[in-house]
Amino acid sequence: MGHEVISNTSLSPTVHRLVVSAPRIAVVRQPGQFVIVRLGPGAERIPLTIVGSDAAAGTIELVIQAVGKSTADLVAVAAGSYIDDVAGPLGQPTDLITKGTAVCLAGGVGAAVMYPIARRLSEIGVELITVVGARSSASILFEDEFRSFGDLIVCTDDGSAGRAGFVTDALADLIAAQTVDVVYAAGPVPMMRAASAVTSPRDIRTIVSLNPIMVDGTGMCGGCRVTVAGAMRFACVDGPEFDAHSVDFDELADRLTTYGAAERIAVDHVCRSAGQPVTGRHGAG
């Protein structure tokens, strides 16, 4: 029968929050872990962070950005419909500090990764500062929730909300002004690389959530391999979070482009079939 979609809510023009029935996962999942979702026969397997859960209701929350054919298909699933497979929880839970000051740094849909981490840190009683970046005010995710956890700094590319500019600029100002014990970061690879460069000179522990290509979620396919501290690791079983100062970001960025041409062809085919214009500017997934 699959997993029922209880609700499907639009958070921004391209991002949806799905509440999905997954009772066993809801009971045991922890911040930092994810699921691999397959909509139906022949569909792509997509890794998605578990944003939240309700053990009593037996549901989990997933946040999905429609940037390609497979993710567009997922955000189009209506409440009351079903997703064939939801496998998890996968990956290692976040290594959370229990005292001190933490900064949660989120770029774009990386806010979905940071949300469960920030929430748990707040519950533990850690002093928390969250820095969230988006292209514009319309694309900011979880603003009210992050603000309820502690101090919040909003950054937008166009300056329509908060301060104009990059989240890493805000991070640099923060660590220059006060003591920070750990930085948790999630978002585009260039952002995570830049965050690592900002914190490295001050030797501030920095943990990044990596997003390499994943297929089976067990480490068997090798698609999610990354180099950390000169050794090969598998993001699906060893991660997805790693020490930012040890990650080979150049290799990660290169591997993320492996199927770019195939992804563009898939989306262009769908656009032509639907009679929509083909722009040639599609994202992965």
KOLNU-328636 format. One line per 10 residues: their letters; for each residue x, y, z of N, C-alpha, C. Coordinates in steps of 0.05 Angstrom, whole numbers, always signed. Layout:
# KOLNU-328636
A = X/Y/Z/X/Y/Z/X/Y/Z  ...
# end
This chain:
# KOLNU-328636
MGHEVISNTS = +16/-24/+0/+0/+0/+0/+17/+25/+0  +41/+24/+13/+58/+47/+14/+53/+65/+38  +63/+89/+35/+62/+109/+57/+44/+132/+49  +23/+136/+65/+4/+157/+58/+15/+185/+63  +10/+203/+45/+17/+231/+48/-7/+244/+63  -2/+251/+88/-23/+262/+105/-29/+291/+97  -8/+307/+91/-12/+334/+82/+11/+342/+64  +6/+362/+47/+25/+373/+29/+22/+403/+29  +41/+417/+41/+39/+446/+45/+61/+461/+30  +55/+482/+16/+75/+498/+2/+88/+517/+22
LSPTVHRLVV = +115/+516/+23/+130/+535/+41/+141/+558/+26  +146/+555/+0/+156/+576/-18/+148/+568/-46  +154/+584/-66/+146/+577/-93/+155/+550/-103  +178/+540/-93/+188/+514/-102/+191/+493/-81  +185/+500/-56/+190/+482/-33/+164/+474/-20  +161/+448/-15/+137/+437/-1/+145/+421/+23  +127/+421/+43/+130/+404/+67/+109/+382/+65  +119/+357/+65/+101/+334/+65/+101/+320/+92  +78/+315/+103/+75/+298/+127/+67/+270/+117  +84/+250/+123/+81/+224/+111/+78/+203/+133
SAPRIAVVRQ = +61/+184/+130/+58/+162/+149/+82/+143/+147  +97/+141/+170/+120/+123/+172/+124/+117/+202  +107/+100/+214/+106/+97/+243/+132/+87/+255  +146/+68/+243/+170/+57/+254/+193/+78/+254  +194/+93/+232/+215/+114/+230/+209/+136/+250  +184/+144/+253/+177/+166/+271/+186/+161/+300  +186/+136/+308/+193/+129/+336/+223/+132/+342  +240/+125/+322/+268/+123/+328/+286/+144/+315  +276/+159/+297/+293/+178/+282/+305/+199/+301  +329/+209/+293/+343/+229/+309/+352/+251/+290
PGQFVIVRLG = +358/+275/+301/+368/+297/+284/+392/+289/+268  +393/+297/+243/+415/+290/+225/+410/+267/+207  +390/+250/+214/+385/+227/+198/+366/+233/+175  +364/+214/+156/+348/+219/+132/+334/+194/+123  +318/+196/+103/+305/+173/+91/+311/+174/+61  +308/+151/+48/+308/+150/+19/+280/+143/+9  +270/+160/-8/+242/+158/-17/+241/+150/-47  +223/+132/-53/+218/+124/-81/+188/+126/-85  +181/+144/-103/+152/+150/-107/+137/+126/-117  +148/+111/-137/+134/+89/-148/+153/+73/-167
PGAERIPLTI = +143/+52/-180/+159/+36/-198/+174/+53/-219  +200/+48/-221/+216/+63/-241/+224/+90/-232  +215/+99/-209/+222/+126/-200/+250/+127/-188  +262/+150/-187/+288/+154/-175/+286/+152/-145  +308/+142/-132/+310/+142/-103/+322/+168/-94  +308/+182/-76/+316/+209/-68/+321/+210/-38  +345/+219/-29/+350/+222/-1/+338/+248/+9  +324/+247/+32/+311/+271/+43/+315/+272/+73  +323/+294/+84/+326/+298/+113/+299/+294/+127  +299/+281/+150/+275/+279/+166/+274/+305/+183
VGSDAAAGTI = +256/+323/+175/+254/+349/+188/+241/+347/+216  +222/+329/+219/+209/+326/+244/+193/+301/+245  +182/+294/+268/+166/+270/+270/+146/+272/+292  +125/+256/+291/+105/+254/+312/+102/+224/+317  +114/+215/+339/+114/+186/+345/+86/+177/+350  +70/+193/+364/+42/+185/+370/+25/+182/+345  +29/+200/+326/+13/+199/+301/+26/+180/+281  +51/+173/+285/+65/+155/+267/+73/+169/+241  +79/+195/+242/+86/+210/+218/+113/+223/+219  +125/+228/+196/+149/+243/+194/+144/+266/+174
ELVIQAVGKS = +161/+287/+177/+159/+310/+160/+183/+311/+141  +178/+316/+115/+199/+319/+95/+195/+345/+81  +218/+359/+76/+217/+384/+60/+231/+379/+34  +217/+385/+12/+227/+378/-15/+227/+403/-32  +249/+408/-45/+251/+430/-65/+249/+418/-93  +230/+429/-109/+227/+419/-136/+247/+432/-154  +269/+417/-160/+290/+427/-178/+294/+410/-202  +281/+388/-204/+283/+369/-226/+259/+352/-229  +259/+333/-247/+235/+317/-252/+226/+302/-227  +245/+287/-214/+237/+270/-192/+226/+285/-168
TADLVAVAAG = +239/+308/-162/+229/+324/-139/+203/+338/-146  +200/+346/-172/+175/+358/-180/+152/+338/-178  +158/+313/-184/+137/+292/-182/+129/+288/-152  +149/+290/-134/+143/+286/-106/+126/+309/-94  +133/+334/-101/+118/+356/-89/+90/+357/-100  +85/+343/-122/+58/+343/-134/+40/+322/-122  +50/+305/-104/+34/+284/-91/+14/+297/-72  -11/+292/-77/-33/+304/-61/-37/+289/-35  -47/+303/-15/-55/+290/+10/-75/+268/+4  -71/+245/+17/-88/+222/+12/-77/+202/-8
SYIDDVAGPL = -56/+211/-23/-43/+193/-41/-20/+179/-27  -5/+162/-41/+15/+145/-28/+42/+147/-42  +63/+144/-26/+90/+141/-35/+98/+112/-31  +108/+98/-51/+113/+70/-49/+133/+63/-26  +157/+76/-26/+178/+68/-8/+189/+92/+7  +192/+88/+34/+206/+108/+51/+224/+91/+69  +250/+90/+63/+269/+74/+77/+285/+90/+96  +287/+81/+122/+303/+96/+141/+295/+88/+169  +305/+103/+189/+323/+126/+186/+352/+116/+178  +365/+132/+162/+391/+126/+152/+411/+147/+161
GQPTDLITKG = +437/+139/+161/+458/+158/+169/+462/+159/+199  +483/+174/+206/+489/+177/+235/+476/+202/+246  +466/+200/+271/+454/+224/+283/+475/+246/+287  +466/+271/+289/+484/+293/+293/+498/+291/+320  +523/+297/+320/+539/+299/+345/+533/+326/+358  +514/+327/+377/+505/+352/+388/+521/+359/+413  +529/+384/+415/+542/+393/+440/+520/+396/+462  +528/+395/+486/+509/+397/+509/+512/+423/+525  +533/+438/+519/+537/+464/+532/+554/+482/+513  +553/+508/+519/+568/+526/+502/+550/+540/+482
TAVCLAGGVG = +563/+551/+461/+549/+566/+440/+551/+552/+413  +529/+549/+400/+529/+536/+373/+517/+555/+353  +528/+555/+329/+516/+569/+307/+506/+549/+287  +481/+552/+279/+469/+535/+257/+468/+553/+232  +482/+545/+212/+485/+560/+187/+470/+546/+165  +450/+559/+153/+434/+546/+133/+432/+563/+108  +438/+551/+85/+435/+565/+60/+412/+552/+44  +392/+568/+36/+370/+557/+20/+355/+535/+34  +351/+513/+19/+336/+490/+30/+352/+476/+51  +378/+484/+56/+393/+473/+78/+380/+479/+105
AAVMYPIARR = +362/+498/+105/+347/+504/+129/+331/+480/+139  +323/+463/+120/+308/+439/+128/+326/+420/+143  +352/+419/+136/+371/+402/+150/+377/+414/+177  +379/+440/+179/+387/+453/+204/+364/+454/+224  +339/+453/+214/+316/+456/+232/+316/+435/+255  +317/+409/+249/+316/+390/+272/+341/+392/+290  +364/+400/+279/+388/+403/+295/+384/+427/+314  +375/+449/+303/+371/+473/+320/+350/+468/+341  +329/+454/+334/+308/+449/+353/+319/+433/+377  +334/+412/+371/+345/+395/+392/+365/+410/+410
LSEIGVELIT = +382/+426/+397/+401/+442/+412/+386/+461/+431  +365/+473/+422/+349/+491/+438/+337/+475/+462  +327/+451/+457/+316/+435/+478/+337/+427/+499  +361/+423/+490/+383/+416/+508/+391/+439/+526  +387/+464/+516/+394/+488/+531/+420/+501/+522  +430/+493/+498/+453/+506/+487/+447/+534/+478  +465/+553/+481/+461/+580/+470/+463/+577/+440  +442/+585/+426/+440/+580/+398/+436/+606/+382  +452/+608/+360/+448/+629/+340/+445/+616/+313  +423/+622/+300/+418/+611/+273/+421/+633/+252
VVGARSSASI = +435/+626/+231/+439/+644/+208/+426/+630/+184  +405/+643/+173/+391/+631/+150/+393/+649/+126  +400/+637/+103/+403/+652/+79/+383/+643/+57  +374/+661/+41/+356/+655/+19/+359/+676/-3  +349/+670/-27/+351/+689/-49/+335/+714/-43  +311/+711/-31/+294/+733/-24/+277/+727/+0  +261/+746/+9/+244/+741/+32/+224/+719/+28  +215/+715/+3/+195/+694/-3/+206/+666/-1  +233/+664/+0/+245/+637/+0/+256/+629/+27  +252/+646/+48/+263/+640/+74/+246/+617/+87
LFEDEFRSFG = +259/+597/+97/+245/+574/+109/+248/+574/+139  +227/+567/+153/+227/+563/+182/+235/+588/+198  +230/+611/+188/+239/+636/+202/+227/+638/+230  +202/+634/+233/+189/+636/+259/+199/+615/+278  +203/+591/+268/+212/+569/+285/+241/+574/+295  +258/+582/+277/+286/+588/+285/+287/+611/+305  +270/+631/+301/+270/+653/+320/+261/+645/+348  +244/+624/+349/+235/+615/+376/+257/+599/+390  +277/+590/+376/+298/+574/+388/+320/+591/+400  +323/+616/+390/+345/+633/+399/+349/+656/+380
DLIVCTDDGS = +372/+668/+380/+378/+690/+362/+378/+681/+333  +367/+698/+316/+366/+692/+287/+376/+715/+271  +393/+708/+252/+403/+727/+232/+393/+718/+204  +379/+735/+190/+369/+729/+164/+386/+743/+143  +394/+729/+122/+409/+741/+100/+395/+735/+74  +392/+755/+57/+380/+750/+31/+398/+762/+9  +398/+749/-14/+414/+758/-36/+406/+785/-46  +380/+791/-46/+370/+816/-56/+365/+837/-34  +370/+830/-9/+366/+849/+12/+337/+854/+20  +319/+837/+10/+290/+841/+16/+283/+834/+44
AGRAGFVTDA = +300/+820/+59/+296/+814/+87/+323/+812/+101  +325/+821/+126/+350/+818/+141/+372/+834/+128  +396/+823/+129/+419/+836/+117/+424/+825/+89  +433/+842/+72/+440/+834/+45/+467/+820/+45  +468/+798/+29/+494/+784/+27/+493/+755/+36  +517/+744/+39/+520/+716/+44/+519/+709/+74  +510/+685/+80/+509/+676/+108/+537/+673/+119  +557/+668/+102/+584/+665/+111/+596/+692/+120  +586/+714/+108/+595/+740/+118/+584/+745/+146  +559/+738/+150/+547/+740/+177/+562/+723/+197
LADLIAAQTV = +570/+699/+188/+585/+681/+206/+612/+693/+213  +626/+705/+194/+652/+717/+200/+649/+740/+221  +628/+755/+218/+623/+777/+238/+617/+765/+266  +602/+744/+266/+595/+731/+292/+619/+721/+307  +636/+705/+293/+658/+693/+307/+680/+713/+314  +679/+737/+300/+698/+758/+308/+689/+773/+333  +663/+771/+338/+652/+786/+361/+648/+770/+386  +647/+744/+384/+642/+727/+407/+653/+699/+404  +653/+685/+426/+663/+657/+426/+641/+639/+416  +649/+622/+397/+631/+602/+386/+645/+575/+388
DVVYAAGPVP = +631/+556/+399/+643/+529/+404/+640/+510/+380  +619/+513/+365/+615/+495/+342/+597/+508/+322  +602/+502/+297/+585/+512/+275/+574/+487/+261  +548/+486/+258/+535/+465/+241/+525/+479/+216  +531/+468/+193/+525/+481/+167/+513/+462/+147  +494/+472/+132/+482/+456/+110/+472/+475/+88  +477/+468/+64/+469/+484/+41/+485/+477/+17  +487/+495/-3/+502/+490/-27/+532/+485/-20  +545/+469/-36/+573/+463/-31/+591/+488/-29  +588/+508/-47/+604/+532/-44/+601/+546/-17
MMRAASAVTS = +576/+546/-6/+571/+558/+20/+585/+543/+42  +583/+516/+42/+596/+500/+62/+626/+503/+61  +637/+503/+37/+666/+507/+33/+674/+534/+45  +659/+555/+39/+665/+582/+49/+663/+583/+79  +643/+569/+91/+641/+568/+120/+665/+556/+133  +675/+534/+120/+699/+521/+130/+723/+539/+130  +725/+555/+108/+747/+573/+106/+746/+595/+127  +722/+603/+135/+718/+624/+155/+726/+614/+183  +718/+589/+189/+723/+579/+216/+750/+566/+220  +763/+558/+199/+788/+543/+201/+810/+560/+215
PRDIRTIVSL = +815/+585/+208/+836/+600/+221/+833/+603/+251  +808/+602/+260/+803/+604/+289/+799/+577/+302  +803/+556/+286/+801/+528/+297/+774/+523/+311  +753/+533/+298/+726/+528/+309/+715/+502/+296  +707/+484/+313/+696/+459/+303/+672/+465/+284  +673/+453/+260/+652/+459/+240/+643/+432/+228  +617/+428/+230/+605/+403/+220/+587/+409/+196  +592/+396/+174/+575/+401/+150/+559/+376/+142  +536/+381/+132/+519/+359/+123/+521/+357/+93  +533/+335/+83/+540/+333/+55/+517/+321/+39
NPIMVDGTGM = +516/+327/+13/+494/+319/-4/+504/+306/-30  +521/+286/-28/+530/+272/-52/+508/+255/-64  +512/+245/-88/+493/+227/-101/+490/+202/-84  +465/+194/-78/+460/+169/-63/+441/+152/-79  +444/+125/-76/+426/+107/-89/+413/+88/-69  +429/+71/-56/+417/+50/-39/+416/+57/-10  +433/+76/-1/+432/+84/+27/+446/+65/+46  +460/+45/+36/+474/+25/+53/+504/+25/+49  +514/+41/+31/+543/+41/+25/+551/+21/+4  +532/+5/-6/+539/-16/-25/+545/-5/-53
CGGCRVTVAG = +530/+16/-62/+533/+26/-89/+557/+43/-93  +566/+56/-72/+590/+73/-73/+585/+101/-85  +560/+106/-92/+554/+132/-105/+559/+156/-87  +557/+152/-61/+559/+175/-42/+586/+178/-30  +606/+165/-42/+633/+166/-30/+644/+195/-31  +657/+202/-9/+670/+228/-6/+697/+224/+7  +715/+242/+3/+741/+240/+15/+742/+259/+39  +747/+247/+62/+749/+262/+87/+775/+255/+101  +791/+275/+107/+817/+271/+119/+834/+251/+103  +832/+252/+77/+847/+235/+59/+837/+207/+56
AMRFACVDGP = +815/+200/+69/+804/+173/+68/+777/+173/+55  +770/+151/+41/+744/+149/+29/+723/+142/+50  +702/+158/+50/+680/+152/+68/+654/+152/+52  +633/+140/+63/+607/+138/+50/+587/+155/+66  +576/+175/+52/+559/+194/+66/+534/+181/+77  +524/+160/+64/+499/+148/+73/+502/+132/+99  +525/+122/+105/+529/+106/+129/+549/+119/+149  +569/+132/+139/+588/+145/+156/+580/+174/+163  +562/+185/+147/+553/+213/+150/+523/+213/+155  +510/+234/+144/+519/+252/+123/+536/+275/+134
EFDAHSVDFD = +541/+276/+160/+556/+299/+171/+585/+292/+176  +602/+311/+169/+631/+307/+172/+644/+333/+181  +669/+330/+191/+686/+353/+198/+692/+369/+173  +682/+393/+172/+685/+410/+148/+714/+414/+140  +732/+416/+160/+760/+423/+155/+775/+399/+142  +762/+376/+141/+775/+352/+130/+762/+343/+103  +741/+357/+95/+726/+348/+70/+740/+359/+45  +742/+341/+25/+752/+349/-1/+728/+361/-17  +724/+387/-15/+701/+400/-27/+703/+400/-58  +728/+402/-68/+731/+401/-97/+721/+375/-109
ELADRLTTYG = +728/+353/-97/+718/+327/-106/+688/+325/-104  +677/+335/-82/+648/+333/-78/+633/+349/-99  +643/+374/-104/+630/+391/-124/+631/+378/-152  +653/+365/-158/+657/+353/-184/+638/+329/-188  +635/+313/-167/+618/+289/-168/+588/+296/-171  +581/+319/-160/+553/+328/-161/+544/+335/-189  +563/+339/-207/+556/+346/-235/+555/+321/-253  +559/+298/-242/+562/+273/-259/+538/+269/-277  +514/+272/-266/+490/+266/-282/+475/+291/-291  +489/+313/-292/+476/+338/-300/+463/+337/-327
AAERIAVDHV = +476/+326/-346/+465/+325/-374/+440/+308/-374  +441/+285/-361/+418/+266/-360/+394/+279/-346  +400/+295/-325/+378/+308/-310/+365/+329/-328  +381/+344/-343/+369/+364/-360/+352/+352/-382  +361/+329/-393/+346/+316/-414/+319/+306/-403  +319/+295/-378/+294/+285/-366/+274/+307/-362  +283/+330/-352/+265/+352/-347/+255/+364/-373  +273/+367/-393/+265/+378/-419/+244/+361/-432  +246/+334/-429/+227/+316/-440/+199/+320/-428  +199/+324/-401/+174/+328/-387/+162/+355/-396
CRSAGQPVTG = +178/+376/-398/+168/+402/-407/+156/+400/-435  +169/+387/-453/+159/+385/-480/+133/+369/-481  +132/+347/-465/+108/+331/-464/+84/+347/-453  +89/+365/-435/+68/+381/-423/+63/+407/-438  +78/+411/-460/+74/+436/-475/+85/+460/-462  +105/+457/-443/+116/+479/-428/+142/+488/-442  +151/+513/-438/+176/+522/-450/+200/+508/-437  +220/+502/-453/+245/+490/-443/+265/+512/-440  +275/+515/-415/+293/+537/-410/+322/+529/-409  +327/+503/-404/+355/+494/-402/+368/+501/-376
RHGAG = +351/+511/-357/+362/+519/-331/+349/+503/-309  +355/+478/-308/+342/+460/-288/+363/+451/-268  +354/+446/-244/+372/+436/-223/+372/+405/-222  +389/+394/-205/+390/+366/-201/+367/+355/-186  +362/+329/-188/+341/+317/-172/+315/+314/-186
# end
